[in-house]
Amino acid sequence: MVLTLPLTDATHHIINRDILLAMKPKACLINFGRGALIDEGDLIPVMQSGHLQAASSMYLRKNHCQKTMSSGQC
């Protein structure tokens, strides 16, 4: 899935746990839009579970990324 959306009230956290788990196992998520399109609090556990193959975003909140980088999963 590739996101290229602007950040608006309607698109804030448009990608959440339900959407992530509805994606095919081992799918990839690429976000070219603003970071707040993805609920990082939902993304990280889904990534850690192995459901998604990869996720890439140009904008991530620093504190979430630092927590998972130390475990090698950011």
mmJSON file of the N, C-alpha and C atoms, coordinates in Angstrom:
{"data_MODEL":{"atom_site":{
"group_PDB":["ATOM","ATOM","ATOM","ATOM","ATOM","ATOM","ATOM","ATOM","ATOM","ATOM","ATOM","ATOM","ATOM","ATOM","ATOM","ATOM","ATOM","ATOM","ATOM","ATOM","ATOM","ATOM","ATOM","ATOM","ATOM","ATOM","ATOM","ATOM","ATOM","ATOM","ATOM","ATOM","ATOM","ATOM","ATOM","ATOM","ATOM","ATOM","ATOM","ATOM","ATOM","ATOM","ATOM","ATOM","ATOM","ATOM","ATOM","ATOM","ATOM","ATOM","ATOM","ATOM","ATOM","ATOM","ATOM","ATOM","ATOM","ATOM","ATOM","ATOM","ATOM","ATOM","ATOM","ATOM","ATOM","ATOM","ATOM","ATOM","ATOM","ATOM","ATOM","ATOM","ATOM","ATOM","ATOM","ATOM","ATOM","ATOM","ATOM","ATOM","ATOM","ATOM","ATOM","ATOM","ATOM","ATOM","ATOM","ATOM","ATOM","ATOM","ATOM","ATOM","ATOM","ATOM","ATOM","ATOM","ATOM","ATOM","ATOM","ATOM","ATOM","ATOM","ATOM","ATOM","ATOM","ATOM","ATOM","ATOM","ATOM","ATOM","ATOM","ATOM","ATOM","ATOM","ATOM","ATOM","ATOM","ATOM","ATOM","ATOM","ATOM","ATOM","ATOM","ATOM","ATOM","ATOM","ATOM","ATOM","ATOM","ATOM","ATOM","ATOM","ATOM","ATOM","ATOM","ATOM","ATOM","ATOM","ATOM","ATOM","ATOM","ATOM","ATOM","ATOM","ATOM","ATOM","ATOM","ATOM","ATOM","ATOM","ATOM","ATOM","ATOM","ATOM","ATOM","ATOM","ATOM","ATOM","ATOM","ATOM","ATOM","ATOM","ATOM","ATOM","ATOM","ATOM","ATOM","ATOM","ATOM","ATOM","ATOM","ATOM","ATOM","ATOM","ATOM","ATOM","ATOM","ATOM","ATOM","ATOM","ATOM","ATOM","ATOM","ATOM","ATOM","ATOM","ATOM","ATOM","ATOM","ATOM","ATOM","ATOM","ATOM","ATOM","ATOM","ATOM","ATOM","ATOM","ATOM","ATOM","ATOM","ATOM","ATOM","ATOM","ATOM","ATOM","ATOM","ATOM","ATOM","ATOM","ATOM","ATOM","ATOM","ATOM","ATOM","ATOM","ATOM","ATOM","ATOM","ATOM","ATOM","ATOM"],
"id":[1,2,3,4,5,6,7,8,9,10,11,12,13,14,15,16,17,18,19,20,21,22,23,24,25,26,27,28,29,30,31,32,33,34,35,36,37,38,39,40,41,42,43,44,45,46,47,48,49,50,51,52,53,54,55,56,57,58,59,60,61,62,63,64,65,66,67,68,69,70,71,72,73,74,75,76,77,78,79,80,81,82,83,84,85,86,87,88,89,90,91,92,93,94,95,96,97,98,99,100,101,102,103,104,105,106,107,108,109,110,111,112,113,114,115,116,117,118,119,120,121,122,123,124,125,126,127,128,129,130,131,132,133,134,135,136,137,138,139,140,141,142,143,144,145,146,147,148,149,150,151,152,153,154,155,156,157,158,159,160,161,162,163,164,165,166,167,168,169,170,171,172,173,174,175,176,177,178,179,180,181,182,183,184,185,186,187,188,189,190,191,192,193,194,195,196,197,198,199,200,201,202,203,204,205,206,207,208,209,210,211,212,213,214,215,216,217,218,219,220,221,222],
"type_symbol":["N","C","C","N","C","C","N","C","C","N","C","C","N","C","C","N","C","C","N","C","C","N","C","C","N","C","C","N","C","C","N","C","C","N","C","C","N","C","C","N","C","C","N","C","C","N","C","C","N","C","C","N","C","C","N","C","C","N","C","C","N","C","C","N","C","C","N","C","C","N","C","C","N","C","C","N","C","C","N","C","C","N","C","C","N","C","C","N","C","C","N","C","C","N","C","C","N","C","C","N","C","C","N","C","C","N","C","C","N","C","C","N","C","C","N","C","C","N","C","C","N","C","C","N","C","C","N","C","C","N","C","C","N","C","C","N","C","C","N","C","C","N","C","C","N","C","C","N","C","C","N","C","C","N","C","C","N","C","C","N","C","C","N","C","C","N","C","C","N","C","C","N","C","C","N","C","C","N","C","C","N","C","C","N","C","C","N","C","C","N","C","C","N","C","C","N","C","C","N","C","C","N","C","C","N","C","C","N","C","C","N","C","C","N","C","C","N","C","C","N","C","C"],
"label_atom_id":["N","CA","C","N","CA","C","N","CA","C","N","CA","C","N","CA","C","N","CA","C","N","CA","C","N","CA","C","N","CA","C","N","CA","C","N","CA","C","N","CA","C","N","CA","C","N","CA","C","N","CA","C","N","CA","C","N","CA","C","N","CA","C","N","CA","C","N","CA","C","N","CA","C","N","CA","C","N","CA","C","N","CA","C","N","CA","C","N","CA","C","N","CA","C","N","CA","C","N","CA","C","N","CA","C","N","CA","C","N","CA","C","N","CA","C","N","CA","C","N","CA","C","N","CA","C","N","CA","C","N","CA","C","N","CA","C","N","CA","C","N","CA","C","N","CA","C","N","CA","C","N","CA","C","N","CA","C","N","CA","C","N","CA","C","N","CA","C","N","CA","C","N","CA","C","N","CA","C","N","CA","C","N","CA","C","N","CA","C","N","CA","C","N","CA","C","N","CA","C","N","CA","C","N","CA","C","N","CA","C","N","CA","C","N","CA","C","N","CA","C","N","CA","C","N","CA","C","N","CA","C","N","CA","C","N","CA","C","N","CA","C","N","CA","C","N","CA","C","N","CA","C","N","CA","C","N","CA","C"],
"label_alt_id":[null,null,null,null,null,null,null,null,null,null,null,null,null,null,null,null,null,null,null,null,null,null,null,null,null,null,null,null,null,null,null,null,null,null,null,null,null,null,null,null,null,null,null,null,null,null,null,null,null,null,null,null,null,null,null,null,null,null,null,null,null,null,null,null,null,null,null,null,null,null,null,null,null,null,null,null,null,null,null,null,null,null,null,null,null,null,null,null,null,null,null,null,null,null,null,null,null,null,null,null,null,null,null,null,null,null,null,null,null,null,null,null,null,null,null,null,null,null,null,null,null,null,null,null,null,null,null,null,null,null,null,null,null,null,null,null,null,null,null,null,null,null,null,null,null,null,null,null,null,null,null,null,null,null,null,null,null,null,null,null,null,null,null,null,null,null,null,null,null,null,null,null,null,null,null,null,null,null,null,null,null,null,null,null,null,null,null,null,null,null,null,null,null,null,null,null,null,null,null,null,null,null,null,null,null,null,null,null,null,null,null,null,null,null,null,null,null,null,null,null,null,null],
"label_comp_id":["MET","MET","MET","VAL","VAL","VAL","LEU","LEU","LEU","THR","THR","THR","LEU","LEU","LEU","PRO","PRO","PRO","LEU","LEU","LEU","THR","THR","THR","ASP","ASP","ASP","ALA","ALA","ALA","THR","THR","THR","HIS","HIS","HIS","HIS","HIS","HIS","ILE","ILE","ILE","ILE","ILE","ILE","ASN","ASN","ASN","ARG","ARG","ARG","ASP","ASP","ASP","ILE","ILE","ILE","LEU","LEU","LEU","LEU","LEU","LEU","ALA","ALA","ALA","MET","MET","MET","LYS","LYS","LYS","PRO","PRO","PRO","LYS","LYS","LYS","ALA","ALA","ALA","CYS","CYS","CYS","LEU","LEU","LEU","ILE","ILE","ILE","ASN","ASN","ASN","PHE","PHE","PHE","GLY","GLY","GLY","ARG","ARG","ARG","GLY","GLY","GLY","ALA","ALA","ALA","LEU","LEU","LEU","ILE","ILE","ILE","ASP","ASP","ASP","GLU","GLU","GLU","GLY","GLY","GLY","ASP","ASP","ASP","LEU","LEU","LEU","ILE","ILE","ILE","PRO","PRO","PRO","VAL","VAL","VAL","MET","MET","MET","GLN","GLN","GLN","SER","SER","SER","GLY","GLY","GLY","HIS","HIS","HIS","LEU","LEU","LEU","GLN","GLN","GLN","ALA","ALA","ALA","ALA","ALA","ALA","SER","SER","SER","SER","SER","SER","MET","MET","MET","TYR","TYR","TYR","LEU","LEU","LEU","ARG","ARG","ARG","LYS","LYS","LYS","ASN","ASN","ASN","HIS","HIS","HIS","CYS","CYS","CYS","GLN","GLN","GLN","LYS","LYS","LYS","THR","THR","THR","MET","MET","MET","SER","SER","SER","SER","SER","SER","GLY","GLY","GLY","GLN","GLN","GLN","CYS","CYS","CYS"],
"label_asym_id":["A","A","A","A","A","A","A","A","A","A","A","A","A","A","A","A","A","A","A","A","A","A","A","A","A","A","A","A","A","A","A","A","A","A","A","A","A","A","A","A","A","A","A","A","A","A","A","A","A","A","A","A","A","A","A","A","A","A","A","A","A","A","A","A","A","A","A","A","A","A","A","A","A","A","A","A","A","A","A","A","A","A","A","A","A","A","A","A","A","A","A","A","A","A","A","A","A","A","A","A","A","A","A","A","A","A","A","A","A","A","A","A","A","A","A","A","A","A","A","A","A","A","A","A","A","A","A","A","A","A","A","A","A","A","A","A","A","A","A","A","A","A","A","A","A","A","A","A","A","A","A","A","A","A","A","A","A","A","A","A","A","A","A","A","A","A","A","A","A","A","A","A","A","A","A","A","A","A","A","A","A","A","A","A","A","A","A","A","A","A","A","A","A","A","A","A","A","A","A","A","A","A","A","A","A","A","A","A","A","A","A","A","A","A","A","A","A","A","A","A","A","A"],
"label_entity_id":["1","1","1","1","1","1","1","1","1","1","1","1","1","1","1","1","1","1","1","1","1","1","1","1","1","1","1","1","1","1","1","1","1","1","1","1","1","1","1","1","1","1","1","1","1","1","1","1","1","1","1","1","1","1","1","1","1","1","1","1","1","1","1","1","1","1","1","1","1","1","1","1","1","1","1","1","1","1","1","1","1","1","1","1","1","1","1","1","1","1","1","1","1","1","1","1","1","1","1","1","1","1","1","1","1","1","1","1","1","1","1","1","1","1","1","1","1","1","1","1","1","1","1","1","1","1","1","1","1","1","1","1","1","1","1","1","1","1","1","1","1","1","1","1","1","1","1","1","1","1","1","1","1","1","1","1","1","1","1","1","1","1","1","1","1","1","1","1","1","1","1","1","1","1","1","1","1","1","1","1","1","1","1","1","1","1","1","1","1","1","1","1","1","1","1","1","1","1","1","1","1","1","1","1","1","1","1","1","1","1","1","1","1","1","1","1","1","1","1","1","1","1"],
"label_seq_id":[1,1,1,2,2,2,3,3,3,4,4,4,5,5,5,6,6,6,7,7,7,8,8,8,9,9,9,10,10,10,11,11,11,12,12,12,13,13,13,14,14,14,15,15,15,16,16,16,17,17,17,18,18,18,19,19,19,20,20,20,21,21,21,22,22,22,23,23,23,24,24,24,25,25,25,26,26,26,27,27,27,28,28,28,29,29,29,30,30,30,31,31,31,32,32,32,33,33,33,34,34,34,35,35,35,36,36,36,37,37,37,38,38,38,39,39,39,40,40,40,41,41,41,42,42,42,43,43,43,44,44,44,45,45,45,46,46,46,47,47,47,48,48,48,49,49,49,50,50,50,51,51,51,52,52,52,53,53,53,54,54,54,55,55,55,56,56,56,57,57,57,58,58,58,59,59,59,60,60,60,61,61,61,62,62,62,63,63,63,64,64,64,65,65,65,66,66,66,67,67,67,68,68,68,69,69,69,70,70,70,71,71,71,72,72,72,73,73,73,74,74,74],
"pdbx_PDB_ins_code":[null,null,null,null,null,null,null,null,null,null,null,null,null,null,null,null,null,null,null,null,null,null,null,null,null,null,null,null,null,null,null,null,null,null,null,null,null,null,null,null,null,null,null,null,null,null,null,null,null,null,null,null,null,null,null,null,null,null,null,null,null,null,null,null,null,null,null,null,null,null,null,null,null,null,null,null,null,null,null,null,null,null,null,null,null,null,null,null,null,null,null,null,null,null,null,null,null,null,null,null,null,null,null,null,null,null,null,null,null,null,null,null,null,null,null,null,null,null,null,null,null,null,null,null,null,null,null,null,null,null,null,null,null,null,null,null,null,null,null,null,null,null,null,null,null,null,null,null,null,null,null,null,null,null,null,null,null,null,null,null,null,null,null,null,null,null,null,null,null,null,null,null,null,null,null,null,null,null,null,null,null,null,null,null,null,null,null,null,null,null,null,null,null,null,null,null,null,null,null,null,null,null,null,null,null,null,null,null,null,null,null,null,null,null,null,null,null,null,null,null,null,null],
"Cartn_x":[0.845,0.0,0.897,0.577,1.321,0.372,0.75,-0.058,0.537,-0.305,0.124,-0.905,-1.518,-2.608,-2.101,-2.85,-2.556,-3.079,-2.555,-3.055,-4.21,-5.378,-6.576,-7.245,-8.308,-9.061,-9.567,-9.934,-10.483,-9.416,-8.15,-7.105,-6.188,-6.365,-5.537,-5.76,-4.683,-4.711,-5.667,-5.728,-6.58,-6.102,-4.817,-4.27,-4.095,-4.96,-4.95,-4.845,-4.962,-4.809,-5.744,-6.997,-7.965,-7.546,-7.108,-6.67,-5.398,-4.454,-3.191,-3.433,-4.288,-4.56,-5.417,-6.116,-6.904,-6.02,-4.802,-3.876,-3.41,-3.054,-2.557,-1.303,-1.155,0.081,1.301,2.315,3.592,3.496,2.419,2.296,3.29,3.494,4.371,3.543,3.9,3.235,4.267,4.009,4.905,4.098,4.575,3.866,4.69,4.203,4.818,4.102,2.994,2.248,2.797,2.04,2.448,2.391,3.248,3.359,2.089,1.293,0.086,-1.027,-0.788,-1.755,-1.813,-0.677,-0.556,-0.542,-1.354,-1.323,-0.131,0.98,2.202,2.032,1.155,0.882,0.271,-0.387,-0.931,0.068,0.841,1.782,2.862,3.436,4.59,4.25,3.155,2.853,2.528,1.893,1.598,2.894,3.849,5.153,5.888,5.857,6.547,5.937,4.651,3.993,4.392,4.983,5.375,4.286,3.141,2.035,2.422,3.117,3.563,5.02,5.363,6.755,7.621,7.078,7.861,6.936,7.436,6.736,7.778,7.478,8.396,7.6,8.121,7.456,8.506,8.234,9.165,9.104,7.998,7.801,7.303,8.112,7.689,7.958,7.123,7.383,8.629,9.536,10.849,10.785,9.933,9.935,9.523,8.595,8.205,9.356,10.004,11.084,12.263,12.619,13.739,13.474,12.254,11.935,12.157,11.753,11.856,13.236,13.962,15.292,16.207,16.044,16.911,16.703,15.524,15.278,15.53,15.999,16.295,15.078,13.947,12.721,12.123,12.907,12.363,12.756],
"Cartn_y":[-1.156,0.0,1.226,2.183,3.437,4.576,5.368,6.518,7.801,8.615,9.918,10.978,10.81,11.69,12.923,14.018,15.155,14.85,15.524,15.356,16.321,15.77,16.541,15.877,16.478,15.839,14.47,14.351,13.087,12.017,12.414,11.427,11.17,11.923,11.71,10.287,9.523,8.116,7.265,7.547,6.762,5.308,5.112,3.753,3.394,2.505,2.082,0.567,0.023,-1.419,-2.23,-1.816,-2.56,-2.612,-1.479,-1.436,-2.257,-2.111,-2.851,-4.358,-4.813,-6.259,-6.764,-5.858,-6.252,-6.401,-5.869,-6.017,-7.471,-7.885,-9.249,-9.451,-10.625,-10.901,-10.686,-10.112,-9.824,-8.681,-7.892,-6.711,-5.648,-4.657,-3.524,-2.242,-1.344,-0.053,1.041,1.917,3.032,4.314,5.22,6.476,7.648,8.273,9.484,10.718,10.513,11.613,11.954,12.669,13.068,11.876,11.889,10.774,10.458,11.465,11.25,10.54,10.185,9.354,7.968,7.538,6.212,6.35,5.565,5.516,4.645,5.289,4.555,3.631,4.001,3.137,1.813,1.806,0.571,-0.107,0.687,0.133,-0.714,-0.234,-0.92,-2.339,-2.558,-3.945,-4.843,-4.275,-5.074,-5.463,-4.528,-4.851,-5.897,-5.73,-6.672,-8.065,-8.14,-9.449,-10.19,-9.457,-10.076,-10.064,-9.435,-9.426,-8.681,-7.549,-6.803,-7.114,-7.128,-7.366,-6.15,-4.96,-3.734,-2.533,-1.474,-0.196,0.903,1.892,3.001,4.289,5.288,6.58,7.669,8.751,9.869,10.607,10.474,11.199,10.249,10.022,9.245,10.072,9.863,10.52,9.902,10.731,10.281,9.282,9.511,8.642,7.208,7.008,5.643,4.947,5.667,5.082,4.702,5.545,5.249,4.001,3.809,2.632,1.356,1.343,0.126,-0.024,1.085,0.975,0.195,0.375,-0.329,-1.836,-2.254,-3.693,-4.134,-3.205,-3.555,-3.688,-3.109,-3.285,-1.986,-0.939,0.313,0.485],
"Cartn_z":[0.0,0.0,0.0,-0.839,-0.9,-0.553,0.453,0.868,0.299,-0.309,-0.822,-0.45,0.702,1.127,1.873,1.79,2.66,4.062,5.049,6.411,6.64,6.899,7.219,8.408,8.899,9.985,9.546,8.287,7.776,7.568,7.357,7.086,8.284,9.363,10.555,11.078,11.174,11.63,10.794,9.501,8.601,8.533,8.77,8.823,10.292,10.748,12.147,12.216,13.397,13.604,12.709,12.618,11.805,10.345,9.814,8.413,8.23,9.145,9.041,9.059,9.943,10.028,8.876,8.188,7.015,5.771,5.837,4.716,4.637,3.435,3.265,4.111,4.691,5.437,4.554,5.138,4.48,3.466,3.52,2.661,3.104,2.26,2.559,2.584,3.484,3.621,3.409,2.437,2.147,2.252,3.08,3.316,2.781,1.7,1.176,1.706,2.421,3.015,4.385,5.143,6.488,7.444,8.451,9.378,10.137,10.44,11.244,10.481,9.22,8.507,9.132,9.687,10.287,11.807,12.462,13.922,14.315,14.678,14.997,16.199,17.11,18.251,17.823,16.679,16.109,15.177,14.444,13.468,14.129,15.192,15.787,16.249,16.997,17.377,16.176,15.152,13.96,13.261,13.196,12.608,13.451,14.757,15.642,15.569,15.262,15.149,13.876,12.918,11.657,10.609,10.903,9.93,8.66,8.783,7.614,7.325,6.049,5.645,5.94,5.629,5.808,5.865,6.484,6.508,6.407,5.585,5.399,5.405,6.094,6.156,6.194,5.495,5.509,6.84,7.543,8.797,9.87,10.886,12.045,13.294,14.297,15.578,16.174,16.604,17.056,18.215,19.192,20.365,20.03,19.129,18.744,18.021,17.136,16.353,17.255,18.19,19.074,19.895,20.359,21.165,20.372,19.102,18.332,17.696,17.473,16.912,17.839,19.147,20.076,20.01,19.56,19.41,17.967,17.114,15.731,14.857,15.277,14.508,14.011,13.879,13.374,11.93],
"occupancy":[1.0,1.0,1.0,1.0,1.0,1.0,1.0,1.0,1.0,1.0,1.0,1.0,1.0,1.0,1.0,1.0,1.0,1.0,1.0,1.0,1.0,1.0,1.0,1.0,1.0,1.0,1.0,1.0,1.0,1.0,1.0,1.0,1.0,1.0,1.0,1.0,1.0,1.0,1.0,1.0,1.0,1.0,1.0,1.0,1.0,1.0,1.0,1.0,1.0,1.0,1.0,1.0,1.0,1.0,1.0,1.0,1.0,1.0,1.0,1.0,1.0,1.0,1.0,1.0,1.0,1.0,1.0,1.0,1.0,1.0,1.0,1.0,1.0,1.0,1.0,1.0,1.0,1.0,1.0,1.0,1.0,1.0,1.0,1.0,1.0,1.0,1.0,1.0,1.0,1.0,1.0,1.0,1.0,1.0,1.0,1.0,1.0,1.0,1.0,1.0,1.0,1.0,1.0,1.0,1.0,1.0,1.0,1.0,1.0,1.0,1.0,1.0,1.0,1.0,1.0,1.0,1.0,1.0,1.0,1.0,1.0,1.0,1.0,1.0,1.0,1.0,1.0,1.0,1.0,1.0,1.0,1.0,1.0,1.0,1.0,1.0,1.0,1.0,1.0,1.0,1.0,1.0,1.0,1.0,1.0,1.0,1.0,1.0,1.0,1.0,1.0,1.0,1.0,1.0,1.0,1.0,1.0,1.0,1.0,1.0,1.0,1.0,1.0,1.0,1.0,1.0,1.0,1.0,1.0,1.0,1.0,1.0,1.0,1.0,1.0,1.0,1.0,1.0,1.0,1.0,1.0,1.0,1.0,1.0,1.0,1.0,1.0,1.0,1.0,1.0,1.0,1.0,1.0,1.0,1.0,1.0,1.0,1.0,1.0,1.0,1.0,1.0,1.0,1.0,1.0,1.0,1.0,1.0,1.0,1.0,1.0,1.0,1.0,1.0,1.0,1.0,1.0,1.0,1.0,1.0,1.0,1.0],
"B_iso_or_equiv":[0.0,0.0,0.0,0.0,0.0,0.0,0.0,0.0,0.0,0.0,0.0,0.0,0.0,0.0,0.0,0.0,0.0,0.0,0.0,0.0,0.0,0.0,0.0,0.0,0.0,0.0,0.0,0.0,0.0,0.0,0.0,0.0,0.0,0.0,0.0,0.0,0.0,0.0,0.0,0.0,0.0,0.0,0.0,0.0,0.0,0.0,0.0,0.0,0.0,0.0,0.0,0.0,0.0,0.0,0.0,0.0,0.0,0.0,0.0,0.0,0.0,0.0,0.0,0.0,0.0,0.0,0.0,0.0,0.0,0.0,0.0,0.0,0.0,0.0,0.0,0.0,0.0,0.0,0.0,0.0,0.0,0.0,0.0,0.0,0.0,0.0,0.0,0.0,0.0,0.0,0.0,0.0,0.0,0.0,0.0,0.0,0.0,0.0,0.0,0.0,0.0,0.0,0.0,0.0,0.0,0.0,0.0,0.0,0.0,0.0,0.0,0.0,0.0,0.0,0.0,0.0,0.0,0.0,0.0,0.0,0.0,0.0,0.0,0.0,0.0,0.0,0.0,0.0,0.0,0.0,0.0,0.0,0.0,0.0,0.0,0.0,0.0,0.0,0.0,0.0,0.0,0.0,0.0,0.0,0.0,0.0,0.0,0.0,0.0,0.0,0.0,0.0,0.0,0.0,0.0,0.0,0.0,0.0,0.0,0.0,0.0,0.0,0.0,0.0,0.0,0.0,0.0,0.0,0.0,0.0,0.0,0.0,0.0,0.0,0.0,0.0,0.0,0.0,0.0,0.0,0.0,0.0,0.0,0.0,0.0,0.0,0.0,0.0,0.0,0.0,0.0,0.0,0.0,0.0,0.0,0.0,0.0,0.0,0.0,0.0,0.0,0.0,0.0,0.0,0.0,0.0,0.0,0.0,0.0,0.0,0.0,0.0,0.0,0.0,0.0,0.0,0.0,0.0,0.0,0.0,0.0,0.0],
"pdbx_formal_charge":[null,null,null,null,null,null,null,null,null,null,null,null,null,null,null,null,null,null,null,null,null,null,null,null,null,null,null,null,null,null,null,null,null,null,null,null,null,null,null,null,null,null,null,null,null,null,null,null,null,null,null,null,null,null,null,null,null,null,null,null,null,null,null,null,null,null,null,null,null,null,null,null,null,null,null,null,null,null,null,null,null,null,null,null,null,null,null,null,null,null,null,null,null,null,null,null,null,null,null,null,null,null,null,null,null,null,null,null,null,null,null,null,null,null,null,null,null,null,null,null,null,null,null,null,null,null,null,null,null,null,null,null,null,null,null,null,null,null,null,null,null,null,null,null,null,null,null,null,null,null,null,null,null,null,null,null,null,null,null,null,null,null,null,null,null,null,null,null,null,null,null,null,null,null,null,null,null,null,null,null,null,null,null,null,null,null,null,null,null,null,null,null,null,null,null,null,null,null,null,null,null,null,null,null,null,null,null,null,null,null,null,null,null,null,null,null,null,null,null,null,null,null],
"auth_seq_id":[1,1,1,2,2,2,3,3,3,4,4,4,5,5,5,6,6,6,7,7,7,8,8,8,9,9,9,10,10,10,11,11,11,12,12,12,13,13,13,14,14,14,15,15,15,16,16,16,17,17,17,18,18,18,19,19,19,20,20,20,21,21,21,22,22,22,23,23,23,24,24,24,25,25,25,26,26,26,27,27,27,28,28,28,29,29,29,30,30,30,31,31,31,32,32,32,33,33,33,34,34,34,35,35,35,36,36,36,37,37,37,38,38,38,39,39,39,40,40,40,41,41,41,42,42,42,43,43,43,44,44,44,45,45,45,46,46,46,47,47,47,48,48,48,49,49,49,50,50,50,51,51,51,52,52,52,53,53,53,54,54,54,55,55,55,56,56,56,57,57,57,58,58,58,59,59,59,60,60,60,61,61,61,62,62,62,63,63,63,64,64,64,65,65,65,66,66,66,67,67,67,68,68,68,69,69,69,70,70,70,71,71,71,72,72,72,73,73,73,74,74,74],
"auth_comp_id":["MET","MET","MET","VAL","VAL","VAL","LEU","LEU","LEU","THR","THR","THR","LEU","LEU","LEU","PRO","PRO","PRO","LEU","LEU","LEU","THR","THR","THR","ASP","ASP","ASP","ALA","ALA","ALA","THR","THR","THR","HIS","HIS","HIS","HIS","HIS","HIS","ILE","ILE","ILE","ILE","ILE","ILE","ASN","ASN","ASN","ARG","ARG","ARG","ASP","ASP","ASP","ILE","ILE","ILE","LEU","LEU","LEU","LEU","LEU","LEU","ALA","ALA","ALA","MET","MET","MET","LYS","LYS","LYS","PRO","PRO","PRO","LYS","LYS","LYS","ALA","ALA","ALA","CYS","CYS","CYS","LEU","LEU","LEU","ILE","ILE","ILE","ASN","ASN","ASN","PHE","PHE","PHE","GLY","GLY","GLY","ARG","ARG","ARG","GLY","GLY","GLY","ALA","ALA","ALA","LEU","LEU","LEU","ILE","ILE","ILE","ASP","ASP","ASP","GLU","GLU","GLU","GLY","GLY","GLY","ASP","ASP","ASP","LEU","LEU","LEU","ILE","ILE","ILE","PRO","PRO","PRO","VAL","VAL","VAL","MET","MET","MET","GLN","GLN","GLN","SER","SER","SER","GLY","GLY","GLY","HIS","HIS","HIS","LEU","LEU","LEU","GLN","GLN","GLN","ALA","ALA","ALA","ALA","ALA","ALA","SER","SER","SER","SER","SER","SER","MET","MET","MET","TYR","TYR","TYR","LEU","LEU","LEU","ARG","ARG","ARG","LYS","LYS","LYS","ASN","ASN","ASN","HIS","HIS","HIS","CYS","CYS","CYS","GLN","GLN","GLN","LYS","LYS","LYS","THR","THR","THR","MET","MET","MET","SER","SER","SER","SER","SER","SER","GLY","GLY","GLY","GLN","GLN","GLN","CYS","CYS","CYS"],
"auth_asym_id":["A","A","A","A","A","A","A","A","A","A","A","A","A","A","A","A","A","A","A","A","A","A","A","A","A","A","A","A","A","A","A","A","A","A","A","A","A","A","A","A","A","A","A","A","A","A","A","A","A","A","A","A","A","A","A","A","A","A","A","A","A","A","A","A","A","A","A","A","A","A","A","A","A","A","A","A","A","A","A","A","A","A","A","A","A","A","A","A","A","A","A","A","A","A","A","A","A","A","A","A","A","A","A","A","A","A","A","A","A","A","A","A","A","A","A","A","A","A","A","A","A","A","A","A","A","A","A","A","A","A","A","A","A","A","A","A","A","A","A","A","A","A","A","A","A","A","A","A","A","A","A","A","A","A","A","A","A","A","A","A","A","A","A","A","A","A","A","A","A","A","A","A","A","A","A","A","A","A","A","A","A","A","A","A","A","A","A","A","A","A","A","A","A","A","A","A","A","A","A","A","A","A","A","A","A","A","A","A","A","A","A","A","A","A","A","A","A","A","A","A","A","A"],
"auth_atom_id":["N","CA","C","N","CA","C","N","CA","C","N","CA","C","N","CA","C","N","CA","C","N","CA","C","N","CA","C","N","CA","C","N","CA","C","N","CA","C","N","CA","C","N","CA","C","N","CA","C","N","CA","C","N","CA","C","N","CA","C","N","CA","C","N","CA","C","N","CA","C","N","CA","C","N","CA","C","N","CA","C","N","CA","C","N","CA","C","N","CA","C","N","CA","C","N","CA","C","N","CA","C","N","CA","C","N","CA","C","N","CA","C","N","CA","C","N","CA","C","N","CA","C","N","CA","C","N","CA","C","N","CA","C","N","CA","C","N","CA","C","N","CA","C","N","CA","C","N","CA","C","N","CA","C","N","CA","C","N","CA","C","N","CA","C","N","CA","C","N","CA","C","N","CA","C","N","CA","C","N","CA","C","N","CA","C","N","CA","C","N","CA","C","N","CA","C","N","CA","C","N","CA","C","N","CA","C","N","CA","C","N","CA","C","N","CA","C","N","CA","C","N","CA","C","N","CA","C","N","CA","C","N","CA","C","N","CA","C","N","CA","C","N","CA","C","N","CA","C","N","CA","C","N","CA","C","N","CA","C"],
"pdbx_PDB_model_num":[1,1,1,1,1,1,1,1,1,1,1,1,1,1,1,1,1,1,1,1,1,1,1,1,1,1,1,1,1,1,1,1,1,1,1,1,1,1,1,1,1,1,1,1,1,1,1,1,1,1,1,1,1,1,1,1,1,1,1,1,1,1,1,1,1,1,1,1,1,1,1,1,1,1,1,1,1,1,1,1,1,1,1,1,1,1,1,1,1,1,1,1,1,1,1,1,1,1,1,1,1,1,1,1,1,1,1,1,1,1,1,1,1,1,1,1,1,1,1,1,1,1,1,1,1,1,1,1,1,1,1,1,1,1,1,1,1,1,1,1,1,1,1,1,1,1,1,1,1,1,1,1,1,1,1,1,1,1,1,1,1,1,1,1,1,1,1,1,1,1,1,1,1,1,1,1,1,1,1,1,1,1,1,1,1,1,1,1,1,1,1,1,1,1,1,1,1,1,1,1,1,1,1,1,1,1,1,1,1,1,1,1,1,1,1,1,1,1,1,1,1,1]
}}}
